[in-house]
Amino acid sequence: MKRLSLMAVAALLIAGAQAHAQGGTKTDTVKKAAKTAQAAAKQADKAAAAAKSDAKTATKAAAKADTAAGIAKKKSSSKKKAAAKKDTTVKKP
């Protein structure tokens, strides 16, 4: 998520710098800024989609790595719970 935020900020910064450098009349600047903002928004959307895809890929890769390493999800055993419920304080004579 940090990478996505950084990319969006960079795109907006570049868009703002371009709009400022172009100059022109006030109405032209507003129109150009709006177009630049739209382009930056599209770029941010693409970056978000790419980040989401990367996250899915990373999750799948981590699951495969866990499987390859022999790490399985731990499931609670009903036998352990049953053994814990037994009263072991009673001593036999």
PDB file of N, CA, C and O in Angstrom:
ATOM      1  N   MET A   1       0.820  -1.177   0.000  1.00  0.00           N
ATOM      2  CA  MET A   1       0.000   0.000   0.000  1.00  0.00           C
ATOM      3  C   MET A   1       0.874   1.254   0.000  1.00  0.00           C
ATOM      4  O   MET A   1       0.491   2.268  -0.584  1.00  0.00           O
ATOM      5  N   LYS A   2       2.028   1.200   0.639  1.00  0.00           N
ATOM      6  CA  LYS A   2       2.896   2.358   0.660  1.00  0.00           C
ATOM      7  C   LYS A   2       3.370   2.688  -0.743  1.00  0.00           C
ATOM      8  O   LYS A   2       3.474   3.858  -1.112  1.00  0.00           O
ATOM      9  N   ARG A   3       3.658   1.651  -1.527  1.00  0.00           N
ATOM     10  CA  ARG A   3       4.138   1.865  -2.883  1.00  0.00           C
ATOM     11  C   ARG A   3       3.052   2.545  -3.718  1.00  0.00           C
ATOM     12  O   ARG A   3       3.344   3.438  -4.514  1.00  0.00           O
ATOM     13  N   LEU A   4       1.817   2.126  -3.537  1.00  0.00           N
ATOM     14  CA  LEU A   4       0.711   2.714  -4.272  1.00  0.00           C
ATOM     15  C   LEU A   4       0.551   4.183  -3.904  1.00  0.00           C
ATOM     16  O   LEU A   4       0.391   5.022  -4.791  1.00  0.00           O
ATOM     17  N   SER A   5       0.591   4.505  -2.636  1.00  0.00           N
ATOM     18  CA  SER A   5       0.455   5.878  -2.185  1.00  0.00           C
ATOM     19  C   SER A   5       1.587   6.739  -2.724  1.00  0.00           C
ATOM     20  O   SER A   5       1.368   7.868  -3.163  1.00  0.00           O
ATOM     21  N   LEU A   6       2.783   6.202  -2.688  1.00  0.00           N
ATOM     22  CA  LEU A   6       3.936   6.935  -3.186  1.00  0.00           C
ATOM     23  C   LEU A   6       3.795   7.215  -4.678  1.00  0.00           C
ATOM     24  O   LEU A   6       4.116   8.309  -5.141  1.00  0.00           O
ATOM     25  N   MET A   7       3.315   6.226  -5.428  1.00  0.00           N
ATOM     26  CA  MET A   7       3.139   6.413  -6.866  1.00  0.00           C
ATOM     27  C   MET A   7       2.064   7.457  -7.151  1.00  0.00           C
ATOM     28  O   MET A   7       2.219   8.269  -8.063  1.00  0.00           O
ATOM     29  N   ALA A   8       0.988   7.445  -6.390  1.00  0.00           N
ATOM     30  CA  ALA A   8      -0.093   8.404  -6.597  1.00  0.00           C
ATOM     31  C   ALA A   8       0.381   9.820  -6.287  1.00  0.00           C
ATOM     32  O   ALA A   8       0.071  10.753  -7.027  1.00  0.00           O
ATOM     33  N   VAL A   9       1.126   9.986  -5.205  1.00  0.00           N
ATOM     34  CA  VAL A   9       1.652  11.297  -4.840  1.00  0.00           C
ATOM     35  C   VAL A   9       2.625  11.790  -5.900  1.00  0.00           C
ATOM     36  O   VAL A   9       2.593  12.960  -6.281  1.00  0.00           O
ATOM     37  N   ALA A  10       3.485  10.907  -6.375  1.00  0.00           N
ATOM     38  CA  ALA A  10       4.445  11.293  -7.404  1.00  0.00           C
ATOM     39  C   ALA A  10       3.730  11.714  -8.683  1.00  0.00           C
ATOM     40  O   ALA A  10       4.118  12.695  -9.317  1.00  0.00           O
ATOM     41  N   ALA A  11       2.687  10.979  -9.066  1.00  0.00           N
ATOM     42  CA  ALA A  11       1.932  11.323 -10.279  1.00  0.00           C
ATOM     43  C   ALA A  11       1.264  12.684 -10.138  1.00  0.00           C
ATOM     44  O   ALA A  11       1.261  13.481 -11.076  1.00  0.00           O
ATOM     45  N   LEU A  12       0.697  12.948  -8.963  1.00  0.00           N
ATOM     46  CA  LEU A  12       0.055  14.243  -8.741  1.00  0.00           C
ATOM     47  C   LEU A  12       1.083  15.369  -8.712  1.00  0.00           C
ATOM     48  O   LEU A  12       0.819  16.463  -9.212  1.00  0.00           O
ATOM     49  N   LEU A  13       2.237  15.114  -8.139  1.00  0.00           N
ATOM     50  CA  LEU A  13       3.295  16.115  -8.096  1.00  0.00           C
ATOM     51  C   LEU A  13       3.777  16.444  -9.503  1.00  0.00           C
ATOM     52  O   LEU A  13       3.952  17.612  -9.849  1.00  0.00           O
ATOM     53  N   ILE A  14       3.987  15.419 -10.303  1.00  0.00           N
ATOM     54  CA  ILE A  14       4.413  15.633 -11.689  1.00  0.00           C
ATOM     55  C   ILE A  14       3.328  16.371 -12.459  1.00  0.00           C
ATOM     56  O   ILE A  14       3.622  17.288 -13.226  1.00  0.00           O
ATOM     57  N   ALA A  15       2.088  15.980 -12.260  1.00  0.00           N
ATOM     58  CA  ALA A  15       0.979  16.632 -12.954  1.00  0.00           C
ATOM     59  C   ALA A  15       0.894  18.104 -12.561  1.00  0.00           C
ATOM     60  O   ALA A  15       0.664  18.961 -13.414  1.00  0.00           O
ATOM     61  N   GLY A  16       1.076  18.397 -11.297  1.00  0.00           N
ATOM     62  CA  GLY A  16       1.043  19.785 -10.833  1.00  0.00           C
ATOM     63  C   GLY A  16       2.195  20.587 -11.387  1.00  0.00           C
ATOM     64  O   GLY A  16       2.017  21.747 -11.762  1.00  0.00           O
ATOM     65  N   ALA A  17       3.364  20.000 -11.448  1.00  0.00           N
ATOM     66  CA  ALA A  17       4.528  20.694 -11.991  1.00  0.00           C
ATOM     67  C   ALA A  17       4.336  20.973 -13.479  1.00  0.00           C
ATOM     68  O   ALA A  17       4.709  22.044 -13.958  1.00  0.00           O
ATOM     69  N   GLN A  18       3.765  20.031 -14.211  1.00  0.00           N
ATOM     70  CA  GLN A  18       3.505  20.244 -15.632  1.00  0.00           C
ATOM     71  C   GLN A  18       2.483  21.348 -15.845  1.00  0.00           C
ATOM     72  O   GLN A  18       2.647  22.196 -16.722  1.00  0.00           O
ATOM     73  N   ALA A  19       1.438  21.336 -15.047  1.00  0.00           N
ATOM     74  CA  ALA A  19       0.401  22.364 -15.177  1.00  0.00           C
ATOM     75  C   ALA A  19       0.973  23.740 -14.855  1.00  0.00           C
ATOM     76  O   ALA A  19       0.629  24.723 -15.511  1.00  0.00           O
ATOM     77  N   HIS A  20       1.819  23.816 -13.878  1.00  0.00           N
ATOM     78  CA  HIS A  20       2.433  25.087 -13.499  1.00  0.00           C
ATOM     79  C   HIS A  20       3.391  25.569 -14.582  1.00  0.00           C
ATOM     80  O   HIS A  20       3.435  26.763 -14.882  1.00  0.00           O
ATOM     81  N   ALA A  21       4.147  24.665 -15.164  1.00  0.00           N
ATOM     82  CA  ALA A  21       5.134  25.034 -16.172  1.00  0.00           C
ATOM     83  C   ALA A  21       4.473  25.486 -17.476  1.00  0.00           C
ATOM     84  O   ALA A  21       5.049  26.289 -18.210  1.00  0.00           O
ATOM     85  N   GLN A  22       3.293  24.992 -17.767  1.00  0.00           N
ATOM     86  CA  GLN A  22       2.631  25.333 -19.022  1.00  0.00           C
ATOM     87  C   GLN A  22       2.136  26.770 -19.037  1.00  0.00           C
ATOM     88  O   GLN A  22       2.094  27.395 -20.096  1.00  0.00           O
ATOM     89  N   GLY A  23       1.765  27.294 -17.901  1.00  0.00           N
ATOM     90  CA  GLY A  23       1.313  28.687 -17.835  1.00  0.00           C
ATOM     91  C   GLY A  23       0.053  28.901 -18.642  1.00  0.00           C
ATOM     92  O   GLY A  23      -0.822  28.035 -18.658  1.00  0.00           O
ATOM     93  N   GLY A  24      -0.065  30.071 -19.332  1.00  0.00           N
ATOM     94  CA  GLY A  24      -1.231  30.354 -20.160  1.00  0.00           C
ATOM     95  C   GLY A  24      -2.248  31.160 -19.391  1.00  0.00           C
ATOM     96  O   GLY A  24      -1.994  31.608 -18.273  1.00  0.00           O
ATOM     97  N   THR A  25      -3.406  31.341 -20.004  1.00  0.00           N
ATOM     98  CA  THR A  25      -4.457  32.103 -19.348  1.00  0.00           C
ATOM     99  C   THR A  25      -5.076  31.274 -18.239  1.00  0.00           C
ATOM    100  O   THR A  25      -4.855  30.068 -18.133  1.00  0.00           O
ATOM    101  N   LYS A  26      -5.842  31.945 -17.432  1.00  0.00           N
ATOM    102  CA  LYS A  26      -6.422  31.269 -16.280  1.00  0.00           C
ATOM    103  C   LYS A  26      -7.371  30.142 -16.696  1.00  0.00           C
ATOM    104  O   LYS A  26      -7.341  29.074 -16.085  1.00  0.00           O
ATOM    105  N   THR A  27      -8.193  30.342 -17.694  1.00  0.00           N
ATOM    106  CA  THR A  27      -9.127  29.302 -18.115  1.00  0.00           C
ATOM    107  C   THR A  27      -8.375  28.134 -18.746  1.00  0.00           C
ATOM    108  O   THR A  27      -8.746  26.977 -18.547  1.00  0.00           O
ATOM    109  N   ASP A  28      -7.332  28.428 -19.497  1.00  0.00           N
ATOM    110  CA  ASP A  28      -6.538  27.359 -20.082  1.00  0.00           C
ATOM    111  C   ASP A  28      -5.875  26.528 -18.996  1.00  0.00           C
ATOM    112  O   ASP A  28      -5.815  25.302 -19.076  1.00  0.00           O
ATOM    113  N   THR A  29      -5.381  27.218 -17.985  1.00  0.00           N
ATOM    114  CA  THR A  29      -4.699  26.531 -16.897  1.00  0.00           C
ATOM    115  C   THR A  29      -5.664  25.606 -16.165  1.00  0.00           C
ATOM    116  O   THR A  29      -5.311  24.482 -15.808  1.00  0.00           O
ATOM    117  N   VAL A  30      -6.873  26.086 -15.946  1.00  0.00           N
ATOM    118  CA  VAL A  30      -7.866  25.272 -15.242  1.00  0.00           C
ATOM    119  C   VAL A  30      -8.214  24.038 -16.067  1.00  0.00           C
ATOM    120  O   VAL A  30      -8.301  22.932 -15.533  1.00  0.00           O
ATOM    121  N   LYS A  31      -8.411  24.227 -17.361  1.00  0.00           N
ATOM    122  CA  LYS A  31      -8.746  23.092 -18.225  1.00  0.00           C
ATOM    123  C   LYS A  31      -7.589  22.099 -18.289  1.00  0.00           C
ATOM    124  O   LYS A  31      -7.791  20.887 -18.206  1.00  0.00           O
ATOM    125  N   LYS A  32      -6.382  22.623 -18.437  1.00  0.00           N
ATOM    126  CA  LYS A  32      -5.215  21.753 -18.508  1.00  0.00           C
ATOM    127  C   LYS A  32      -5.003  21.015 -17.186  1.00  0.00           C
ATOM    128  O   LYS A  32      -4.654  19.834 -17.163  1.00  0.00           O
ATOM    129  N   ALA A  33      -5.221  21.735 -16.095  1.00  0.00           N
ATOM    130  CA  ALA A  33      -5.061  21.099 -14.783  1.00  0.00           C
ATOM    131  C   ALA A  33      -6.081  19.986 -14.595  1.00  0.00           C
ATOM    132  O   ALA A  33      -5.771  18.941 -14.023  1.00  0.00           O
ATOM    133  N   ALA A  34      -7.290  20.212 -15.074  1.00  0.00           N
ATOM    134  CA  ALA A  34      -8.333  19.193 -14.949  1.00  0.00           C
ATOM    135  C   ALA A  34      -7.961  17.957 -15.768  1.00  0.00           C
ATOM    136  O   ALA A  34      -8.125  16.827 -15.308  1.00  0.00           O
ATOM    137  N   LYS A  35      -7.457  18.183 -16.989  1.00  0.00           N
ATOM    138  CA  LYS A  35      -7.046  17.051 -17.813  1.00  0.00           C
ATOM    139  C   LYS A  35      -5.872  16.316 -17.180  1.00  0.00           C
ATOM    140  O   LYS A  35      -5.813  15.087 -17.188  1.00  0.00           O
ATOM    141  N   THR A  36      -4.944  17.088 -16.633  1.00  0.00           N
ATOM    142  CA  THR A  36      -3.780  16.480 -15.989  1.00  0.00           C
ATOM    143  C   THR A  36      -4.206  15.686 -14.763  1.00  0.00           C
ATOM    144  O   THR A  36      -3.685  14.601 -14.503  1.00  0.00           O
ATOM    145  N   ALA A  37      -5.151  16.229 -14.016  1.00  0.00           N
ATOM    146  CA  ALA A  37      -5.650  15.518 -12.835  1.00  0.00           C
ATOM    147  C   ALA A  37      -6.353  14.227 -13.239  1.00  0.00           C
ATOM    148  O   ALA A  37      -6.224  13.206 -12.564  1.00  0.00           O
ATOM    149  N   GLN A  38      -7.098  14.275 -14.341  1.00  0.00           N
ATOM    150  CA  GLN A  38      -7.768  13.068 -14.818  1.00  0.00           C
ATOM    151  C   GLN A  38      -6.746  12.023 -15.243  1.00  0.00           C
ATOM    152  O   GLN A  38      -6.906  10.835 -14.963  1.00  0.00           O
ATOM    153  N   ALA A  39      -5.700  12.472 -15.916  1.00  0.00           N
ATOM    154  CA  ALA A  39      -4.653  11.539 -16.337  1.00  0.00           C
ATOM    155  C   ALA A  39      -3.954  10.936 -15.123  1.00  0.00           C
ATOM    156  O   ALA A  39      -3.643   9.746 -15.098  1.00  0.00           O
ATOM    157  N   ALA A  40      -3.712  11.774 -14.119  1.00  0.00           N
ATOM    158  CA  ALA A  40      -3.068  11.273 -12.898  1.00  0.00           C
ATOM    159  C   ALA A  40      -3.970  10.272 -12.178  1.00  0.00           C
ATOM    160  O   ALA A  40      -3.490   9.280 -11.629  1.00  0.00           O
ATOM    161  N   ALA A  41      -5.276  10.536 -12.181  1.00  0.00           N
ATOM    162  CA  ALA A  41      -6.222   9.615 -11.547  1.00  0.00           C
ATOM    163  C   ALA A  41      -6.241   8.274 -12.275  1.00  0.00           C
ATOM    164  O   ALA A  41      -6.289   7.217 -11.646  1.00  0.00           O
ATOM    165  N   LYS A  42      -6.202   8.326 -13.612  1.00  0.00           N
ATOM    166  CA  LYS A  42      -6.164   7.078 -14.376  1.00  0.00           C
ATOM    167  C   LYS A  42      -4.891   6.297 -14.079  1.00  0.00           C
ATOM    168  O   LYS A  42      -4.910   5.074 -13.935  1.00  0.00           O
ATOM    169  N   GLN A  43      -3.792   7.024 -13.990  1.00  0.00           N
ATOM    170  CA  GLN A  43      -2.513   6.376 -13.695  1.00  0.00           C
ATOM    171  C   GLN A  43      -2.542   5.756 -12.296  1.00  0.00           C
ATOM    172  O   GLN A  43      -2.025   4.658 -12.089  1.00  0.00           O
ATOM    173  N   ALA A  44      -3.145   6.462 -11.342  1.00  0.00           N
ATOM    174  CA  ALA A  44      -3.250   5.928  -9.983  1.00  0.00           C
ATOM    175  C   ALA A  44      -4.139   4.689  -9.948  1.00  0.00           C
ATOM    176  O   ALA A  44      -3.858   3.742  -9.213  1.00  0.00           O
ATOM    177  N   ASP A  45      -5.217   4.692 -10.748  1.00  0.00           N
ATOM    178  CA  ASP A  45      -6.089   3.520 -10.817  1.00  0.00           C
ATOM    179  C   ASP A  45      -5.338   2.312 -11.373  1.00  0.00           C
ATOM    180  O   ASP A  45      -5.477   1.195 -10.876  1.00  0.00           O
ATOM    181  N   LYS A  46      -4.544   2.556 -12.411  1.00  0.00           N
ATOM    182  CA  LYS A  46      -3.749   1.473 -12.981  1.00  0.00           C
ATOM    183  C   LYS A  46      -2.742   0.945 -11.965  1.00  0.00           C
ATOM    184  O   LYS A  46      -2.524  -0.262 -11.860  1.00  0.00           O
ATOM    185  N   ALA A  47      -2.130   1.868 -11.217  1.00  0.00           N
ATOM    186  CA  ALA A  47      -1.169   1.455 -10.198  1.00  0.00           C
ATOM    187  C   ALA A  47      -1.856   0.652  -9.101  1.00  0.00           C
ATOM    188  O   ALA A  47      -1.292  -0.314  -8.588  1.00  0.00           O
ATOM    189  N   ALA A  48      -3.072   1.050  -8.742  1.00  0.00           N
ATOM    190  CA  ALA A  48      -3.828   0.319  -7.724  1.00  0.00           C
ATOM    191  C   ALA A  48      -4.155  -1.087  -8.198  1.00  0.00           C
ATOM    192  O   ALA A  48      -4.045  -2.050  -7.439  1.00  0.00           O
ATOM    193  N   ALA A  49      -4.556  -1.200  -9.455  1.00  0.00           N
ATOM    194  CA  ALA A  49      -4.875  -2.519  -9.999  1.00  0.00           C
ATOM    195  C   ALA A  49      -3.627  -3.400 -10.035  1.00  0.00           C
ATOM    196  O   ALA A  49      -3.687  -4.591  -9.732  1.00  0.00           O
ATOM    197  N   ALA A  50      -2.505  -2.803 -10.405  1.00  0.00           N
ATOM    198  CA  ALA A  50      -1.254  -3.562 -10.439  1.00  0.00           C
ATOM    199  C   ALA A  50      -0.845  -4.002  -9.035  1.00  0.00           C
ATOM    200  O   ALA A  50      -0.374  -5.122  -8.839  1.00  0.00           O
ATOM    201  N   ALA A  51      -1.029  -3.110  -8.059  1.00  0.00           N
ATOM    202  CA  ALA A  51      -0.676  -3.448  -6.679  1.00  0.00           C
ATOM    203  C   ALA A  51      -1.557  -4.568  -6.148  1.00  0.00           C
ATOM    204  O   ALA A  51      -1.088  -5.450  -5.430  1.00  0.00           O
ATOM    205  N   LYS A  52      -2.831  -4.529  -6.504  1.00  0.00           N
ATOM    206  CA  LYS A  52      -3.759  -5.573  -6.060  1.00  0.00           C
ATOM    207  C   LYS A  52      -3.362  -6.918  -6.661  1.00  0.00           C
ATOM    208  O   LYS A  52      -3.379  -7.946  -5.984  1.00  0.00           O
ATOM    209  N   SER A  53      -3.007  -6.892  -7.930  1.00  0.00           N
ATOM    210  CA  SER A  53      -2.573  -8.117  -8.606  1.00  0.00           C
ATOM    211  C   SER A  53      -1.284  -8.648  -7.980  1.00  0.00           C
ATOM    212  O   SER A  53      -1.135  -9.851  -7.765  1.00  0.00           O
ATOM    213  N   ASP A  54      -0.357  -7.734  -7.692  1.00  0.00           N
ATOM    214  CA  ASP A  54       0.898  -8.136  -7.051  1.00  0.00           C
ATOM    215  C   ASP A  54       0.649  -8.746  -5.677  1.00  0.00           C
ATOM    216  O   ASP A  54       1.302  -9.717  -5.292  1.00  0.00           O
ATOM    217  N   ALA A  55      -0.301  -8.169  -4.940  1.00  0.00           N
ATOM    218  CA  ALA A  55      -0.617  -8.697  -3.615  1.00  0.00           C
ATOM    219  C   ALA A  55      -1.185 -10.104  -3.707  1.00  0.00           C
ATOM    220  O   ALA A  55      -0.839 -10.966  -2.899  1.00  0.00           O
ATOM    221  N   LYS A  56      -2.060 -10.347  -4.691  1.00  0.00           N
ATOM    222  CA  LYS A  56      -2.622 -11.685  -4.871  1.00  0.00           C
ATOM    223  C   LYS A  56      -1.521 -12.681  -5.216  1.00  0.00           C
ATOM    224  O   LYS A  56      -1.487 -13.797  -4.698  1.00  0.00           O
ATOM    225  N   THR A  57      -0.626 -12.256  -6.098  1.00  0.00           N
ATOM    226  CA  THR A  57       0.476 -13.118  -6.506  1.00  0.00           C
ATOM    227  C   THR A  57       1.361 -13.451  -5.316  1.00  0.00           C
ATOM    228  O   THR A  57       1.780 -14.595  -5.139  1.00  0.00           O
ATOM    229  N   ALA A  58       1.642 -12.430  -4.495  1.00  0.00           N
ATOM    230  CA  ALA A  58       2.495 -12.638  -3.327  1.00  0.00           C
ATOM    231  C   ALA A  58       1.828 -13.583  -2.327  1.00  0.00           C
ATOM    232  O   ALA A  58       2.497 -14.419  -1.720  1.00  0.00           O
ATOM    233  N   THR A  59       0.538 -13.454  -2.158  1.00  0.00           N
ATOM    234  CA  THR A  59      -0.189 -14.328  -1.238  1.00  0.00           C
ATOM    235  C   THR A  59      -0.137 -15.773  -1.718  1.00  0.00           C
ATOM    236  O   THR A  59       0.080 -16.693  -0.929  1.00  0.00           O
ATOM    237  N   LYS A  60      -0.339 -15.963  -3.024  1.00  0.00           N
ATOM    238  CA  LYS A  60      -0.289 -17.320  -3.577  1.00  0.00           C
ATOM    239  C   LYS A  60       1.121 -17.901  -3.449  1.00  0.00           C
ATOM    240  O   LYS A  60       1.289 -19.079  -3.132  1.00  0.00           O
ATOM    241  N   ALA A  61       2.124 -17.066  -3.696  1.00  0.00           N
ATOM    242  CA  ALA A  61       3.507 -17.540  -3.594  1.00  0.00           C
ATOM    243  C   ALA A  61       3.844 -17.911  -2.155  1.00  0.00           C
ATOM    244  O   ALA A  61       4.540 -18.897  -1.915  1.00  0.00           O
ATOM    245  N   ALA A  62       3.355 -17.132  -1.199  1.00  0.00           N
ATOM    246  CA  ALA A  62       3.608 -17.438   0.204  1.00  0.00           C
ATOM    247  C   ALA A  62       2.941 -18.754   0.602  1.00  0.00           C
ATOM    248  O   ALA A  62       3.519 -19.544   1.348  1.00  0.00           O
ATOM    249  N   ALA A  63       1.743 -18.985   0.112  1.00  0.00           N
ATOM    250  CA  ALA A  63       1.042 -20.237   0.415  1.00  0.00           C
ATOM    251  C   ALA A  63       1.796 -21.430  -0.172  1.00  0.00           C
ATOM    252  O   ALA A  63       1.919 -22.475   0.467  1.00  0.00           O
ATOM    253  N   LYS A  64       2.297 -21.263  -1.395  1.00  0.00           N
ATOM    254  CA  LYS A  64       3.066 -22.348  -2.012  1.00  0.00           C
ATOM    255  C   LYS A  64       4.362 -22.594  -1.257  1.00  0.00           C
ATOM    256  O   LYS A  64       4.787 -23.738  -1.094  1.00  0.00           O
ATOM    257  N   ALA A  65       4.995 -21.510  -0.795  1.00  0.00           N
ATOM    258  CA  ALA A  65       6.245 -21.654  -0.051  1.00  0.00           C
ATOM    259  C   ALA A  65       6.002 -22.368   1.272  1.00  0.00           C
ATOM    260  O   ALA A  65       6.801 -23.212   1.680  1.00  0.00           O
ATOM    261  N   ASP A  66       4.905 -22.034   1.943  1.00  0.00           N
ATOM    262  CA  ASP A  66       4.563 -22.708   3.194  1.00  0.00           C
ATOM    263  C   ASP A  66       4.317 -24.195   2.956  1.00  0.00           C
ATOM    264  O   ASP A  66       4.757 -25.041   3.734  1.00  0.00           O
ATOM    265  N   THR A  67       3.615 -24.496   1.884  1.00  0.00           N
ATOM    266  CA  THR A  67       3.331 -25.891   1.557  1.00  0.00           C
ATOM    267  C   THR A  67       4.622 -26.634   1.248  1.00  0.00           C
ATOM    268  O   THR A  67       4.820 -27.764   1.696  1.00  0.00           O
ATOM    269  N   ALA A  68       5.491 -25.999   0.487  1.00  0.00           N
ATOM    270  CA  ALA A  68       6.759 -26.630   0.137  1.00  0.00           C
ATOM    271  C   ALA A  68       7.639 -26.829   1.362  1.00  0.00           C
ATOM    272  O   ALA A  68       8.396 -27.797   1.432  1.00  0.00           O
ATOM    273  N   ALA A  69       7.545 -25.932   2.317  1.00  0.00           N
ATOM    274  CA  ALA A  69       8.346 -26.037   3.527  1.00  0.00           C
ATOM    275  C   ALA A  69       7.746 -27.038   4.514  1.00  0.00           C
ATOM    276  O   ALA A  69       8.381 -27.386   5.510  1.00  0.00           O
ATOM    277  N   GLY A  70       6.544 -27.495   4.244  1.00  0.00           N
ATOM    278  CA  GLY A  70       5.916 -28.486   5.110  1.00  0.00           C
ATOM    279  C   GLY A  70       5.149 -27.870   6.261  1.00  0.00           C
ATOM    280  O   GLY A  70       4.822 -28.554   7.231  1.00  0.00           O
ATOM    281  N   ILE A  71       4.864 -26.602   6.162  1.00  0.00           N
ATOM    282  CA  ILE A  71       4.114 -25.930   7.223  1.00  0.00           C
ATOM    283  C   ILE A  71       2.643 -26.010   6.857  1.00  0.00           C
ATOM    284  O   ILE A  71       2.210 -25.473   5.838  1.00  0.00           O
ATOM    285  N   ALA A  72       1.893 -26.679   7.691  1.00  0.00           N
ATOM    286  CA  ALA A  72       0.461 -26.809   7.453  1.00  0.00           C
ATOM    287  C   ALA A  72      -0.278 -25.951   8.458  1.00  0.00           C
ATOM    288  O   ALA A  72       0.258 -25.614   9.514  1.00  0.00           O
ATOM    289  N   LYS A  73      -1.495 -25.603   8.131  1.00  0.00           N
ATOM    290  CA  LYS A  73      -2.313 -24.842   9.066  1.00  0.00           C
ATOM    291  C   LYS A  73      -2.603 -25.719  10.279  1.00  0.00           C
ATOM    292  O   LYS A  73      -2.959 -26.890  10.144  1.00  0.00           O
ATOM    293  N   LYS A  74      -2.447 -25.147  11.441  1.00  0.00           N
ATOM    294  CA  LYS A  74      -2.675 -25.923  12.659  1.00  0.00           C
ATOM    295  C   LYS A  74      -4.164 -25.990  12.947  1.00  0.00           C
ATOM    296  O   LYS A  74      -4.866 -24.980  12.933  1.00  0.00           O
ATOM    297  N   LYS A  75      -4.620 -27.185  13.204  1.00  0.00           N
ATOM    298  CA  LYS A  75      -6.009 -27.397  13.561  1.00  0.00           C
ATOM    299  C   LYS A  75      -6.041 -27.892  14.995  1.00  0.00           C
ATOM    300  O   LYS A  75      -5.216 -28.710  15.402  1.00  0.00           O
ATOM    301  N   SER A  76      -6.994 -27.393  15.748  1.00  0.00           N
ATOM    302  CA  SER A  76      -7.086 -27.830  17.136  1.00  0.00           C
ATOM    303  C   SER A  76      -7.627 -29.255  17.168  1.00  0.00           C
ATOM    304  O   SER A  76      -8.563 -29.602  16.448  1.00  0.00           O
ATOM    305  N   SER A  77      -7.035 -30.037  17.990  1.00  0.00           N
ATOM    306  CA  SER A  77      -7.430 -31.439  18.089  1.00  0.00           C
ATOM    307  C   SER A  77      -8.470 -31.592  19.178  1.00  0.00           C
ATOM    308  O   SER A  77      -8.333 -31.025  20.262  1.00  0.00           O
ATOM    309  N   SER A  78      -9.503 -32.352  18.894  1.00  0.00           N
ATOM    310  CA  SER A  78     -10.549 -32.585  19.894  1.00  0.00           C
ATOM    311  C   SER A  78     -10.031 -33.513  20.992  1.00  0.00           C
ATOM    312  O   SER A  78     -10.539 -33.471  22.112  1.00  0.00           O
ATOM    313  N   LYS A  79      -9.036 -34.346  20.701  1.00  0.00           N
ATOM    314  CA  LYS A  79      -8.473 -35.241  21.705  1.00  0.00           C
ATOM    315  C   LYS A  79      -7.764 -34.450  22.796  1.00  0.00           C
ATOM    316  O   LYS A  79      -7.852 -34.794  23.975  1.00  0.00           O
ATOM    317  N   LYS A  80      -7.076 -33.411  22.412  1.00  0.00           N
ATOM    318  CA  LYS A  80      -6.370 -32.594  23.403  1.00  0.00           C
ATOM    319  C   LYS A  80      -7.358 -31.891  24.311  1.00  0.00           C
ATOM    320  O   LYS A  80      -7.126 -31.786  25.516  1.00  0.00           O
ATOM    321  N   LYS A  81      -8.448 -31.414  23.756  1.00  0.00           N
ATOM    322  CA  LYS A  81      -9.458 -30.737  24.562  1.00  0.00           C
ATOM    323  C   LYS A  81     -10.106 -31.728  25.530  1.00  0.00           C
ATOM    324  O   LYS A  81     -10.368 -31.387  26.684  1.00  0.00           O
ATOM    325  N   ALA A  82     -10.363 -32.943  25.069  1.00  0.00           N
ATOM    326  CA  ALA A  82     -10.985 -33.947  25.918  1.00  0.00           C
ATOM    327  C   ALA A  82     -10.040 -34.337  27.052  1.00  0.00           C
ATOM    328  O   ALA A  82     -10.483 -34.543  28.182  1.00  0.00           O
ATOM    329  N   ALA A  83      -8.773 -34.438  26.766  1.00  0.00           N
ATOM    330  CA  ALA A  83      -7.799 -34.795  27.796  1.00  0.00           C
ATOM    331  C   ALA A  83      -7.670 -33.682  28.812  1.00  0.00           C
ATOM    332  O   ALA A  83      -7.462 -33.947  29.996  1.00  0.00           O
ATOM    333  N   ALA A  84      -7.787 -32.462  28.379  1.00  0.00           N
ATOM    334  CA  ALA A  84      -7.663 -31.328  29.290  1.00  0.00           C
ATOM    335  C   ALA A  84      -8.871 -31.253  30.223  1.00  0.00           C
ATOM    336  O   ALA A  84      -8.745 -30.748  31.338  1.00  0.00           O
ATOM    337  N   LYS A  85     -10.012 -31.730  29.806  1.00  0.00           N
ATOM    338  CA  LYS A  85     -11.211 -31.665  30.625  1.00  0.00           C
ATOM    339  C   LYS A  85     -11.233 -32.723  31.728  1.00  0.00           C
ATOM    340  O   LYS A  85     -11.959 -32.561  32.709  1.00  0.00           O
ATOM    341  N   LYS A  86     -10.460 -33.795  31.594  1.00  0.00           N
ATOM    342  CA  LYS A  86     -10.458 -34.850  32.600  1.00  0.00           C
ATOM    343  C   LYS A  86      -9.839 -34.325  33.898  1.00  0.00           C
ATOM    344  O   LYS A  86      -8.901 -33.528  33.886  1.00  0.00           O
ATOM    345  N   ASP A  87     -10.383 -34.788  34.990  1.00  0.00           N
ATOM    346  CA  ASP A  87      -9.870 -34.383  36.299  1.00  0.00           C
ATOM    347  C   ASP A  87      -8.712 -35.305  36.665  1.00  0.00           C
ATOM    348  O   ASP A  87      -8.908 -36.492  36.927  1.00  0.00           O
ATOM    349  N   THR A  88      -7.537 -34.761  36.679  1.00  0.00           N
ATOM    350  CA  THR A  88      -6.337 -35.570  36.970  1.00  0.00           C
ATOM    351  C   THR A  88      -5.889 -35.397  38.418  1.00  0.00           C
ATOM    352  O   THR A  88      -4.857 -35.941  38.808  1.00  0.00           O
ATOM    353  N   THR A  89      -6.638 -34.658  39.211  1.00  0.00           N
ATOM    354  CA  THR A  89      -6.231 -34.434  40.599  1.00  0.00           C
ATOM    355  C   THR A  89      -6.624 -35.573  41.527  1.00  0.00           C
ATOM    356  O   THR A  89      -6.110 -35.665  42.642  1.00  0.00           O
ATOM    357  N   VAL A  90      -7.516 -36.430  41.090  1.00  0.00           N
ATOM    358  CA  VAL A  90      -7.949 -37.548  41.921  1.00  0.00           C
ATOM    359  C   VAL A  90      -6.864 -38.617  41.905  1.00  0.00           C
ATOM    360  O   VAL A  90      -6.439 -39.081  40.847  1.00  0.00           O
ATOM    361  N   LYS A  91      -6.426 -38.997  43.109  1.00  0.00           N
ATOM    362  CA  LYS A  91      -5.377 -40.032  43.220  1.00  0.00           C
ATOM    363  C   LYS A  91      -6.014 -41.372  43.503  1.00  0.00           C
ATOM    364  O   LYS A  91      -6.998 -41.454  44.238  1.00  0.00           O
ATOM    365  N   LYS A  92      -5.466 -42.413  42.929  1.00  0.00           N
ATOM    366  CA  LYS A  92      -5.961 -43.763  43.185  1.00  0.00           C
ATOM    367  C   LYS A  92      -5.297 -44.282  44.459  1.00  0.00           C
ATOM    368  O   LYS A  92      -4.112 -44.036  44.683  1.00  0.00           O
ATOM    369  N   PRO A  93      -6.039 -44.989  45.284  1.00  0.00           N
ATOM    370  CA  PRO A  93      -5.469 -45.518  46.547  1.00  0.00           C
ATOM    371  C   PRO A  93      -4.527 -46.669  46.342  1.00  0.00           C
ATOM    372  O   PRO A  93      -3.983 -47.202  47.310  1.00  0.00           O
TER     373      PRO A  93
END
